[in-house]
């Protein structure tokens, strides 16, 4: 008989909110043979129709759209103006036109997107970069989540809250508005595949930030951000997060980088060790090198090391499936957590009927290729209440946090919503074999 779960399930939960919307770019599909127009793109024809509206009709149409959008968004005119300048000369023929028609063109090439209408899951958690005013023993937290909206497209969204020294967890109410970040191409990746920089300074708090797909490699989703507070040798902290970019035809690993969640860089990782899902960065260098966990072969946990944060070789296999609940595969559930005893890794194991359980193992602190101990029974397993959802019987996390020798583990249920559990570190380590 399986033993009782070590972890205590908490009553807190975060569920998808279909009223949360962001204004994002919209490009209408172009003609396909035999209907292709040889002289003007479909986008150009739409722009010409807008330019053909008389002044009164254009002003009335703009006023109607602006009034509607202003109920959910700030600075609507600025957003629409920015959108016009993004496409003027690139998507449509360049031109100097009056302000009303410029804003109207911006509106026709934008759309509202409910970024978490269908699901809010696969969380990771880190200390908030701003701990101002927090009482001794408490910690302000920042949670990243995978939101799924129309077309099953994944974006990254955030929540903030407070973890008290007694283990009490409280979340701040999310803002009722989301900002559309300004986007700039930056060096990175291949020559014809640059990275992007997102400017989110208009966000009043992280819950207003939505990171939606902006490149061809991401067009079908930004999935499973594994966020970590990385401390460099000089003591400076940077927030880094590996995630999966899904193009619709293939996947690749990319890296989010920020110090303040006001300016965020997204850049592709390179090398043979980046061809699969589930990479998770250690929170500091080990022996002067970056270290990463991965799952290059779909079923084992691998350790990778690199002198370059953006280039990764395949590495070595360090943890393989062992117990019945992880026979199909084992993988990490976020970045390793540094303890006095070693590196704590929360794992997921896939067993019969594609049940996903959460487990844990401990790696050697000086040489994390050495497995010291692991749980023989799941930390948390799906129960009957975890069955119903988009993907039944799946528990999954992308990162936990340790505070006051207590592990706070956010995790998703059935790829639908997010909940939480906690467990004493001492009890967790004592249960390992």
Steps between C-alpha positions, in 0.01 A plus 500: 500500500632844408582723796321826566629804316785684670386838374211693646263631235411866554160661434642775276441469127532713186251443221474633144315828452346549153451872573879554499582633153796664328524690171737313272598528131266355237604432142223365271597194298604584147354362179586153381510381139293518284365813673831677557504868407825562310527871580372562854496290814178444691634722780559779251148467360356525855707813564375654175139440601564675831663792318191516277267574793382859517619708795172478694471122462863451603458715812179323604653155448809595699292643785295180523807273514684725747203512737468122494871432550537759776284286730782242520818685397692815585651742247304351209597774255868448578470123446318543166746767386791272582335219305459724194868593505595131535331414169537825304761433232537134598160332474335779303638762262665791684300817523437814700134519593281685748494392866148356498565268207838397644330394825223327307753301296667407829165374629428289190842334534456422871286256694394441858624167629374324814836354593380272781145425389550122487764417761750641751760242595865380521619760753846596619575720801786732603558777755362830367777742394353765732498402868445857626288517815479123550508392865787291632442136427252566218579505128320661210464251217452511124332216315520436127223297336414357162176650375314339211254690283337483159660252261665316792779761489713530815627825649678587825318697769587590859357530851648647820442427865648455846634187667498558875750347740225278639435355153186700432462582130307803371477625142448856384189554288612508135459825312192522282716620211790357301755692297625424152880531525704697251713262295852549364721250316838438666809294409477137594429160353588466135564792267155468343331418832569778750376519855241748621496758777169577669452838665243466779554828684131588461404211731411616851571152637609165350142373474453746212783343298413244234775339295327369189662343190672762285741303276442225241665245731247587774188544289315205656604563858746596771478206738611400850728781616740372767591821679801531734672780689857457379780649711827562316849482647493874573180467705272665243166329444329444165172325436547231237246257364519222246183427303382310195426692182255310277473602135229250408754286317776472760624602843811664635623629833526874556608717793321787673732751667412802718609681813177683576214366281489840331732407213498132400721329239396180321782320319542153348737250658736312272684170487410128499381515860208733418294278271252376759271637771559545869829687541547656846793719600682471833476824704877562492814382324665181623881492477489810282258356244128526434307182576165382364267205537336366184321202348678437171362147448138556613530273805801578724641806679831622360760743636653752261783747560609797291731801502241684288148557630355467147688191370445151640630151422310182580659428840474179704206296628471524880147382600303221331150360561503252786160464666161400360361855501783624272551206263412695184723801571645727764577871473567807710229730633713812495843619601692319776469658845818540703492354852780437748452129426522529118295599197130422545326417170123470481419244232205375302456133418265352241346162575204285399213660306726806460467603863743779593620491861736743676811369673838624619868411503821640648821563305850550641576868563855497362434250220133498398560208264486286815154392615494481882141403574147497356140438599375149431138616530352815345503825690156565351298266278179566302188427701139479374466877534790547258340303220276755333667755278665558166750214555373259770727362773788742441677684784782727383718781629771721350661618821471508881649712780644423844432745783568442870588133425157454345447411133218688329407309187262658248368244254238465230210257496388340173669778296211721610567699817765552766505408867760462775652261751762528773732259678773526760847463349606284793206265448561490125869410533426243771258323263760461225686175437 
